[in-house]
Amino acid sequence: MDNKKALKGGEFLIRETEAQDVFIPEEFNEEQRMMAQTCKEFTDTQVVPNMDQLEKHDRELLIKMIKDAGELGLLGISIPEEYDGFGQNFVTSMLTTEEMGKGFSFAVAYAAHVGIGTLPILYYGTEEQKQKYIPGLASGELIGAYCLTEADAGSDPNSGKAEAVLSDDGKHYIVNGVKIWITNGGVADIFIVFAKIKGDKNLSAFIIEKGWEGVGIGADEEKMGIKGSSTIQLYMDDVKVPVDNLLGEQDGGFKIALNILNLGRIKLSAATVGASKATITHAINYANERKQFTKKLSDFGAIKYKLSEMAIRTFVSESLTYRASQNIEDAISGYIAEGMDKGKASLEGIRQYAIEASIAKVFGSEALDYVVDEGVQIYGGMGYSAETPVERAYRDSRINRIFEGTNEINRMLSVGELVKRGLKGEIDLLTPAKEVAKELLAIPDFGAASPGYFEAKHKLIVNFKKSILMVAGAALQKFMQDFAEEQEIIMNLADMLMMTYAAESLLLRVEKLDSMFDEDKSALYKEILDVYFYDTAPKIHKCGLDAIYSFAEGDELMGMQMGMKRFTKVAGVNVVAARRKIANHLIESEKYSL
């Protein structure tokens, strides 16, 4: 993609995107599909059959499984070849993350190791640190963990109490503190630990080895779900950390933490797509086998509704996830072409699309929660039995709305970051917001000619964006510097932003597929598009009204009410017929097959 015309992060709100400029999953090449197949075979043969034992806190089994994944090269997909990795691009790593996402709680252990347990060293480490640790992390000889959270810090990691003091001889940092919710903690050899050097305002990051004196590993936590992953408390009592194991710059740990979390969010979205697809396949198979009142469950309209809605949300989640992933990949390539080091380029590319990463994380985790909940419902009483895969999927899904920053935090981040970039002039939000305000006072343009199918959908996307700009502009004008305190309005705007990005991503994918497939094959994807737009428009309408009713009055309120109605007007759809077509396709395929 031409980097000059590529959208910057968050710019989707004010600029149009053409279908040929987005990446869709149907475009994966043969090599990428082979890597995904390797992940699938590993998950099917070595992960799923061992889940019962893994959920008994069998640390030896977990270590073996991680090492086995390393022997297949699955831990080194994103790692450059000079450190014994495969050197694959960002989108490929997302595809493998999706496939591994079908592996229940092992997917959490895997993602933590290859992501937050490895990449801080790869992106921020010195050459010596990379040479020392990265090959082992790529092979599985070493297992990594990330230690940020503290009991009283929660969503504000910079308020943590862990402290590092430089020794009198200047050779070590003496680190003390307790970290909680450490994924892979019970099996890890290497810990990325965040602590404040005494006197500093912000965190610093350190590489700490398990075998060092003063490092204490707690017992595995008993959790609602993801029981097969090791989650512990890490105790540090006068741990002597060589000064050479400071990761990045002193006082620079908070930046590392934020950038790595941005990466974790988009990766989590890919994993939820994989888990959703697997759950839908289980639900389809059960619905095809189970009979009630002499009919298969899959023959009932109520079940078809569930299967189709599960699939629609998953398809949309996949669409926006890979759209954002390719944007990140293109940005990374652009920065490298400008002469930037690959590690820095990767971080900058991920930072550039922090808004989209937060959107993907929230959308994906909430889509999966819907899918697993309906999966249990389709199984009925059997779905509550630990013998079924949907019971485990249901338990394991719930953490995703908390992982990598809660969905509430990510909603506020998406809007807050957008506003911040607007105020800095990185994105021109003011001009289009003023244009929308003017439009509210003008006579509506009803248009003489009927637009074509995709043209009508694009017009609706433009209107969704106008509704966001209208509400955000008025709210910012009303609250000024106090806007950040109006969390309910920010949540409304975040949902409008997320639904609009999701709808546009779906539209661009279906439009691109329409140019690739014949009319019969593309018809199914148009059904998905029709249903999703029909469902989404009134949701955006309500979010907008909820926001404006909280602060506007008089003529301003009346004008914005009319604006919300105009901007979210959508044509009627026979959703029963559309959903039945989608469900019948899945039922006949006997798996998620979109």
C-alpha positions in Angstrom: 0.0 0.0 0.0 1.2 3.5 -0.7 2.2 4.9 2.6 1.3 8.5 1.6 -2.3 7.7 1.1 -2.5 5.1 4.0 -4.7 6.2 6.9 -2.9 7.1 10.1 -4.3 5.6 13.3 -7.8 7.0 14.1 -8.0 8.7 10.7 -10.6 6.3 9.5 -13.1 8.6 11.2 -12.5 11.5 8.8 -11.2 9.8 5.6 -12.7 7.2 3.3 -11.0 3.9 2.5 -11.3 2.0 -0.7 -11.9 -1.8 -0.7 -8.7 -2.5 -2.7 -6.7 -0.8 0.1 -7.6 -3.2 2.9 -6.2 -6.7 3.5 -8.8 -9.4 4.0 -8.1 -13.0 5.3 -9.0 -14.5 1.9 -5.7 -13.1 0.7 -3.4 -15.1 2.9 -0.7 -16.8 0.8 0.3 -20.5 0.7 3.2 -20.1 3.2 1.0 -18.3 5.7 -1.7 -20.9 5.4 0.9 -23.7 5.9 2.1 -22.0 9.1 -1.5 -21.8 10.3 -2.0 -25.4 9.5 1.0 -26.4 11.6 -0.6 -24.4 14.5 -3.9 -26.2 13.9 -2.3 -29.6 13.9 -0.4 -28.8 17.1 -3.6 -27.5 18.8 -5.7 -30.5 17.7 -3.2 -33.2 18.6 -1.2 -31.9 21.5 -3.2 -29.2 23.2 -6.9 -30.1 23.2 -6.4 -33.8 24.2 -4.3 -32.6 27.2 -6.6 -29.9 28.6 -8.0 -31.9 31.5 -4.6 -32.7 32.8 -3.3 -29.1 32.1 -6.1 -27.7 34.2 -4.8 -29.6 37.2 -1.8 -27.2 37.4 0.5 -29.7 35.8 3.5 -27.4 35.4 5.7 -30.1 33.9 3.1 -30.7 31.1 2.8 -27.0 30.4 6.6 -26.7 30.1 6.7 -29.7 27.8 3.9 -28.2 25.6 5.6 -24.9 25.3 8.9 -26.5 24.5 7.2 -28.8 21.9 5.7 -25.6 20.3 9.2 -24.2 20.2 10.6 -27.3 18.4 8.0 -26.7 15.7 9.1 -23.1 15.4 5.8 -21.7 16.7 7.5 -19.6 19.3 9.8 -17.8 16.9 7.4 -16.7 14.1 7.9 -13.0 14.8 11.6 -13.3 15.8 14.2 -12.3 13.3 16.3 -15.0 11.7 19.5 -13.7 13.4 18.0 -14.7 16.7 16.9 -18.2 15.5 13.4 -17.1 14.5 11.4 -17.3 11.3 11.3 -13.5 10.7 7.7 -13.5 9.6 5.7 -10.3 9.3 3.1 -9.0 11.7 0.0 -10.2 9.8 1.5 -13.8 9.7 2.0 -13.6 13.5 -1.7 -12.6 13.8 -2.9 -15.6 11.8 -0.9 -18.0 13.9 -2.2 -16.3 17.1 -5.7 -16.8 15.7 -5.1 -20.5 15.1 -3.5 -21.0 18.6 -6.5 -19.1 20.1 -8.5 -22.4 19.6 -6.3 -24.0 22.3 -8.3 -22.8 25.4 -6.0 -21.8 28.3 -2.9 -23.0 26.6 -3.5 -20.2 24.1 -3.0 -17.7 27.0 0.3 -19.3 28.0 1.5 -19.3 24.4 0.4 -15.7 23.7 2.0 -14.5 26.9 5.3 -16.1 26.1 5.6 -15.0 22.4 4.2 -11.6 23.1 4.7 -9.8 26.4 7.2 -12.3 27.6 9.6 -12.0 24.6 8.9 -8.8 22.7 10.0 -6.3 25.3 13.5 -7.7 25.1 13.4 -7.9 21.2 12.1 -4.4 20.9 13.9 -2.6 23.7 16.8 -4.8 24.6 20.5 -4.1 23.9 22.2 -6.3 21.4 23.8 -8.2 24.3 20.4 -8.8 25.9 18.9 -10.0 22.7 21.8 -12.4 22.0 21.6 -13.7 25.5 17.9 -14.3 25.8 16.0 -14.2 22.5 17.3 -17.5 20.9 16.3 -19.4 24.0 12.8 -17.8 24.1 12.4 -18.6 20.4 13.2 -22.3 20.9 11.3 -22.7 24.2 14.5 -23.4 26.1 13.5 -20.3 28.1 10.0 -19.3 29.0 9.1 -15.7 29.5 6.7 -13.8 31.7 5.7 -10.1 32.1 5.3 -8.6 35.6 3.5 -5.3 35.7 0.4 -5.6 37.9 0.4 -4.9 41.7 -2.3 -5.3 44.3 -3.0 -1.6 44.8 -2.1 -0.4 41.3 -4.8 -2.0 39.1 -5.4 0.0 35.9 -2.8 2.6 37.0 0.5 0.6 36.8 2.7 3.7 37.3 1.4 3.9 40.9 3.0 0.5 41.8 5.2 0.2 44.9 7.9 -2.1 43.6 11.2 -0.3 43.9 14.8 -0.6 42.7 17.8 1.0 44.4 21.2 1.3 42.8 23.8 -0.5 45.0 26.7 1.4 46.5 29.2 0.0 44.1 26.9 0.9 41.1 26.9 -2.7 39.8 23.4 -3.9 40.7 19.9 -2.7 41.3 18.4 -4.1 44.4 14.7 -4.8 43.6 11.9 -5.3 46.2 8.2 -5.7 45.6 5.3 -8.1 44.9 3.7 -8.6 41.5 0.4 -10.3 41.0 -1.5 -12.1 38.2 1.7 -13.2 36.5 0.8 -15.4 33.5 3.4 -18.2 33.0 4.9 -17.3 36.3 5.1 -20.8 37.6 7.0 -22.1 34.6 8.9 -19.0 33.5 12.7 -18.7 33.5 12.8 -15.0 32.6 10.7 -12.2 34.1 10.2 -8.7 32.6 9.7 -6.7 35.8 8.5 -3.1 36.2 9.7 -1.1 39.2 10.6 2.5 40.0 14.2 3.3 40.5 14.2 5.2 43.8 13.5 8.9 43.1 12.1 8.4 39.7 8.6 9.5 38.6 8.0 6.6 36.2 8.7 2.9 36.0 11.8 1.2 34.7 11.9 -2.3 33.3 14.3 -5.1 34.3 15.1 -8.6 33.1 15.2 -10.9 36.1 16.1 -14.6 36.1 14.2 -17.2 38.1 17.2 -18.6 39.7 18.5 -15.4 41.3 18.5 -15.2 45.1 15.5 -13.4 46.5 13.1 -14.4 43.7 10.1 -16.1 45.1 7.4 -18.0 43.1 3.9 -18.3 44.6 1.4 -21.1 44.2 -0.8 -21.2 41.1 -3.9 -19.1 41.6 -7.3 -20.9 41.5 -9.2 -19.0 38.8 -12.7 -19.0 37.2 -11.3 -20.0 33.9 -8.0 -20.4 32.0 -7.1 -22.9 34.6 -4.5 -24.5 32.4 -2.3 -21.4 32.4 0.0 -20.8 35.4 -0.8 -17.6 37.2 1.2 -16.7 40.3 2.4 -13.9 42.6 6.1 -13.0 42.2 8.0 -12.0 45.3 11.2 -10.0 45.1 13.3 -9.7 48.3 16.5 -7.8 47.8 17.0 -9.3 44.3 20.4 -8.2 42.9 19.8 -7.3 39.2 23.0 -6.5 37.2 22.9 -3.0 35.8 23.2 -4.6 32.3 19.8 -6.1 32.8 18.0 -2.7 32.9 15.7 -3.0 29.9 15.5 0.2 27.8 16.1 3.5 29.5 15.9 4.4 33.1 12.4 6.0 33.8 11.3 4.6 30.4 9.4 1.5 31.6 5.9 3.1 31.5 6.4 3.7 27.8 7.5 0.0 27.3 4.4 -1.2 29.3 2.0 0.9 27.2 3.4 -0.1 23.8 3.5 -3.8 24.7 -0.1 -3.6 25.9 -1.1 -2.1 22.6 0.5 -5.1 20.9 -1.2 -7.5 23.4 -4.6 -6.0 22.6 -4.5 -6.6 18.8 -3.1 -10.1 19.4 -5.8 -10.8 21.9 -8.4 -9.9 19.2 -6.9 -12.5 16.8 -7.0 -15.2 19.6 -10.7 -14.4 20.2 -11.5 -14.9 16.5 -9.9 -18.3 16.6 -11.8 -19.3 19.8 -15.0 -18.0 18.3 -14.6 -20.1 15.2 -13.9 -23.2 17.2 -16.9 -22.7 19.4 -19.2 -22.1 16.5 -18.0 -25.4 14.9 -18.8 -27.3 18.1 -22.2 -25.7 18.3 -23.0 -26.6 14.7 -22.0 -30.2 15.1 -24.1 -30.6 18.3 -27.1 -28.9 16.7 -26.8 -31.3 13.7 -26.6 -34.4 16.0 -29.1 -33.5 18.7 -32.8 -34.2 18.1 -35.8 -32.6 19.9 -39.4 -33.3 19.0 -38.1 -35.6 16.1 -36.3 -32.7 14.5 -32.6 -31.8 14.5 -31.8 -28.8 16.6 -30.3 -27.2 13.6 -33.7 -27.3 11.9 -35.2 -24.8 14.4 -35.4 -21.2 13.5 -34.4 -20.1 17.0 -31.2 -22.1 16.7 -30.5 -20.8 13.2 -30.8 -17.3 14.6 -28.1 -18.1 17.2 -25.7 -19.8 14.8 -26.0 -16.9 12.3 -25.5 -14.2 14.8 -22.5 -16.0 16.3 -21.0 -16.2 12.8 -21.8 -12.6 11.9 -20.1 -11.2 14.9 -17.1 -13.5 14.4 -16.8 -12.6 10.7 -17.0 -8.8 11.5 -14.4 -9.2 14.3 -12.1 -11.1 11.9 -12.6 -8.3 9.2 -11.6 -5.4 11.5 -8.7 -7.4 13.1 -6.9 -8.1 9.9 -7.7 -4.7 8.5 -5.9 -3.1 11.5 -3.1 -5.7 11.4 -2.2 -4.9 7.8 -2.3 -1.2 8.6 0.2 -1.9 11.3 2.3 -4.0 9.0 2.3 -1.3 6.3 3.3 1.3 8.8 6.2 -0.9 10.1 7.4 -1.4 6.5 7.1 2.4 5.9 9.2 3.3 8.9 11.9 0.7 8.0 12.0 2.1 4.4 12.7 5.5 6.0 15.7 4.0 7.8 14.2 3.2 11.2 15.5 0.1 13.1 13.0 -2.8 12.8 12.4 -3.0 16.5 11.6 0.7 16.8 9.6 0.6 13.5 7.5 -2.2 15.0 6.8 -0.3 18.1 5.9 2.9 16.2 3.7 1.0 13.9 1.8 -0.6 16.8 1.6 2.8 18.6 0.3 4.5 15.5 -2.8 2.2 15.5 -3.4 2.1 19.3 -7.0 3.3 18.7 -7.7 0.4 16.3 -6.0 -2.0 18.7 -8.3 -1.0 21.6 -11.3 -1.3 19.3 -10.3 -4.7 18.1 -9.7 -5.9 21.7 -13.1 -4.8 22.9 -15.0 -6.0 19.9 -13.3 -9.4 19.8 -13.6 -10.2 23.5 -17.3 -9.2 23.5 -18.0 -11.1 20.3 -16.4 -14.2 21.9 -18.4 -13.8 25.1 -21.6 -13.7 23.0 -20.5 -16.8 21.0 -19.6 -19.0 24.0 -22.7 -18.0 25.9 -24.9 -18.9 22.9 -22.8 -22.0 22.5 -23.7 -23.2 26.0 -27.3 -22.4 25.3 -27.4 -24.4 22.1 -26.0 -27.4 24.0 -28.7 -26.8 26.7 -28.1 -28.8 29.9 -25.2 -30.6 28.4 -23.5 -27.2 27.9 -23.2 -26.9 31.6 -21.3 -30.2 31.8 -17.5 -30.2 32.1 -17.5 -33.0 29.5 -18.3 -30.5 26.7 -15.9 -28.1 25.0 -18.4 -25.2 25.3 -18.3 -25.3 29.1 -14.5 -24.7 29.1 -14.8 -22.1 26.3 -17.4 -20.2 28.4 -15.1 -20.2 31.5 -12.0 -19.3 29.5 -13.6 -16.5 27.6 -14.5 -14.2 30.5 -11.0 -13.0 31.2 -10.6 -11.5 27.8 -12.7 -8.4 28.8 -10.2 -7.8 31.6 -6.9 -8.8 30.1 -4.7 -6.1 28.4 -6.6 -3.3 30.1 -10.3 -3.8 30.9 -12.8 -3.1 28.1 -13.9 0.1 30.0 -10.3 1.3 30.0 -9.9 0.5 26.3 -13.2 2.3 25.5 -11.9 5.4 27.2 -8.5 5.0 25.6 -9.9 4.9 22.1 -11.8 8.1 22.5 -9.2 9.8 24.6 -6.4 9.0 22.2 -8.5 10.2 19.3 -9.2 13.5 21.0 -5.6 13.9 22.0 -4.4 13.4 18.4 -7.0 15.9 17.3 -5.9 18.6 19.8 -2.2 18.0 18.8 -3.1 18.5 15.1 -2.1 14.9 14.1 -5.6 14.4 12.9 -7.8 17.2 11.7 -11.1 16.5 13.5 -12.1 20.2 13.8 -12.8 20.8 10.1 -15.1 17.9 9.5 -16.8 18.5 12.9 -17.6 22.1 11.8 -18.9 20.8 8.5 -21.3 18.5 10.2 -22.5 21.3 12.5 -23.2 23.4 9.3 -24.9 20.5 7.7 -27.4 20.2 10.6 -28.6 23.8 9.7 -28.9 23.1 6.0 -31.8 21.4 4.1 -31.1 17.7 3.7 -29.9 16.5 0.3 -32.3 13.6 -0.5 -30.5 12.8 -3.7 -32.3 12.3 -7.0 -30.9 9.0 -8.2 -30.9 5.7 -6.2 -27.4 4.7 -5.2 -25.9 1.4 -6.1 -25.7 -1.4 -3.5 -22.2 -0.6 -2.2 -22.6 3.1 -2.7 -25.6 3.1 -0.4 -23.6 1.3 2.3 -20.7 3.7 2.0 -23.1 6.6 2.3 -24.3 5.1 5.5 -20.8 4.8 6.9 -20.2 8.4 6.1 -23.3 9.3 8.1 -22.3 7.1 11.0 -19.0 9.1 11.1 -20.9 12.4 11.0 -23.0 11.3 14.0 -19.8 10.7 16.0 -18.3 14.0 15.0 -21.5 15.8 15.9 -21.8 14.3 19.4 -18.1 14.5 20.1 -17.8 18.1 18.9 -20.8 19.3 20.9 -19.6 17.4 24.1 -16.1 18.8 23.8 -17.5 22.3 23.4 -19.8 21.9 26.4 -17.3 20.3 28.8 -13.9 21.6 27.5 -11.1 20.5 29.8 -13.6 18.5 32.0 -14.6 16.2 29.1 -12.4 13.4 30.4 -14.5 13.2 33.5 -17.7 12.5 31.5 -17.1 8.8 31.3 -20.7 7.9 30.4 -20.5 10.1 27.3 -17.1 8.8 26.4 -18.4 5.2 26.6 -21.3 6.2 24.2 -18.8 7.7 21.8 -16.5 4.7 22.1 -19.3 2.3 21.2 -20.3 4.5 18.2 -16.6 4.6 17.1 -16.2 0.8 17.5 -19.4 0.0 15.7 -18.6 2.3 12.8 -15.1 0.9 12.4 -16.5 -2.6 12.5 -19.2 -1.8 10.0 -16.8 -0.1 7.6 -14.3 -3.0 7.9 -17.1 -5.5 7.1 -18.2 -3.4 4.1 -14.7 -3.1 2.7 -14.2 -6.9 3.0 -17.5 -7.8 1.4 -16.9 -5.3 -1.4 -13.5 -6.7 -2.1 -14.9 -10.3 -2.0 -17.6 -9.2 -4.5 -14.8 -8.4 -6.9 -13.2 -11.8 -6.3 -16.2 -14.1 -6.3 -19.1 -14.8 -8.6 -22.5 -13.5 -7.8 -23.8 -16.6 -6.1 -20.8 -16.9 -3.7 -20.7 -13.2 -2.9 -24.5 -13.2 -2.2 -24.0 -14.8 1.2 -21.5 -12.1 2.3 -24.0 -9.4 1.3 -26.6 -11.1 3.6 -24.1 -10.7 6.5 -23.5 -7.1 5.5 -27.2 -6.3 5.3 -28.0 -7.8 8.6 -25.1 -6.1 10.4 -25.8 -2.7 9.0 -29.5 -3.0 9.8 -28.7 -4.0 13.4 -25.9 -1.5 13.9 -27.7 1.7 12.8 -30.2 1.8 15.6 -27.5 1.0 18.2 -25.4 3.9 17.0 -28.6 6.0 17.1 -29.3 5.1 20.8 -25.7 5.7 21.9 -25.8 9.1 20.3 -29.2 10.0 21.9 -28.0 8.8 25.3 -25.0 11.1 25.0 -26.8 14.3 23.8 -29.7 13.9 26.2 -27.2 14.2 29.0 -25.9 17.6 28.1 -27.9 19.4 25.3 -31.2 21.2 25.5 -33.4 23.5 23.6 -32.7 24.2 19.9 -29.3 22.5 20.1 -30.9 19.3 21.4 -33.6 19.4 18.8 -31.0 19.9 16.0 -28.9 17.0 17.2 -31.9 14.7 17.6 -32.8 15.3 14.0 -29.2 14.8 13.0 -29.0 11.4 14.8 -32.2 10.3 13.0 -30.9 11.4 9.6 -27.4 9.9 10.1 -28.6 6.5 11.2 -31.5 6.0 8.8 -31.2 2.5 7.3 -33.3 0.5 4.8 -35.4 -2.4 6.1 -34.0 -5.9 5.7 -35.7 -9.3 5.9 -33.4 -10.5 8.6 -35.2 -13.8 9.1 -34.5 -14.9 5.5 -30.9 -13.5 5.6 -30.1 -15.2 8.8 -31.5 -18.5 7.6 -29.3 -18.4 4.6 -26.2 -17.8 6.7 -27.2 -20.5 9.2 -28.0 -23.1 6.5 -24.6 -22.5 4.9 -22.9 -23.2 8.2 -25.2 -26.2 9.0 -24.4 -27.8 5.6 -20.7 -27.1 5.9 -20.8 -28.7 9.4 -18.3 -26.1 10.6 -17.6 -22.3 10.7 -17.0 -21.8 7.0 -17.3 -18.1 6.2 
